[in-house]
């Protein structure tokens, strides 16, 4: 008993000392804040419960993060959307550690990936690399959605925004959801946008992502995602005794007939819109995109040299643009790992990534094609076998600042875990 009181007294003293010195992150209410009352009321009006499952969609070019939530009908609806404060890199997937690219693809977030003690207010690891990324030899770690509006390979929100997004996930986990899907796209996969980027080197990859985008647009249920033949496959069931392997050829599969019918109808409308968009003069100029692994390797090398304090160009190198003049003074060593947030937070006026246009208003965009007939959509959504991508390899949370980590370690040594 005496030992217990002694341990408790030491812990209180240590926490008080840390509070004065600011070296131990206090157990603040930021990770337990409830959603705003107005938002909860709006959800209730749509038939959503606070603890019902969620799904997240991200659109780089538009600079939008959407939170979708399951209704009492089982289908999902848009709960709310947020303007992304900052994302780094260009349109296109992440290829290698240090290329500063924010990932694109389908990812799953589980409770152990949530980080209430993040140095960036609040954060959760999106699960990169997934099976698709590993099949293509892509590397990277600590890719997050976090606060603090500072990013190097992540999707960064304001602190107020990330508190709400974190609350959506926390409440869904409390309600029994074991993981939630993140769909990260370069842009809204409309016919007009696909036509605008038809000559991009990443177009083949984006067409594969669009298949999953379309399945959700049709069913309003997060698609079952698997990887085989080094590509994503959606809402497919392998024949008995067969399984999906990320690098092996896809096995024979089946799919509900109602979903096949709805998908064909949707695609027919899309193809007509795509053809019309090809002949239109109204399409805007494409945003910059990464030119494959070669450019990613150049940027990764630039990041390593910059982190070491070597003299480098002000902006990362690009294969498609003239090189920027070298800085007049060596860059300061990064304060944190390059894969998390190696660059300082820019002033408010410059926060939005240059490669991404100003975010669109926070509202749901219309579907790429004419709405799927309700009967087909309902039948398709009811026949979906829900699920997600195979579990990503568990990754450690991003390193905390040395002072915090050191003190936590010392406290654990004193008080135990």
Secondary structure, 3 states (H helix, E strand, C coil): CHHHHHHHHHHHHHHHHHHHHCCCCCCCHHHCCCCCHHHHHHHHHCCECCCCCEEEEEECCCCEEEEEEEECCCCEEEEEEEECCEECCCECCCCCCCCCCCCCEEEEEEHHHEECCCCCCCEEECCCCCHHHHHCCCCCCCCEEECCCCCCCCEECCHHHHHHHHHHHHHHHHCCCCEEEEEEECCCCCHHHHHHCCCCCCHHHHHHHHHHHHHHHHHCCCCCEEEECCEEEECCEECCCCCCCCCCCCCCEECCHHHHHHHHHHHHHHHHHHHHHHCCCCCCCCCCECCHHHHHHHHHHHHHHHHCCCCCECCCCCCCCCCCCECCCCCCCCCCCHHHHCCCCCCHHHCCCCCCCCCCCCCCCCCCCCCCCHHHHHHHHHHCCCCCCCCCCCCCCCCCCHHHHHHHHHHHHHHCC
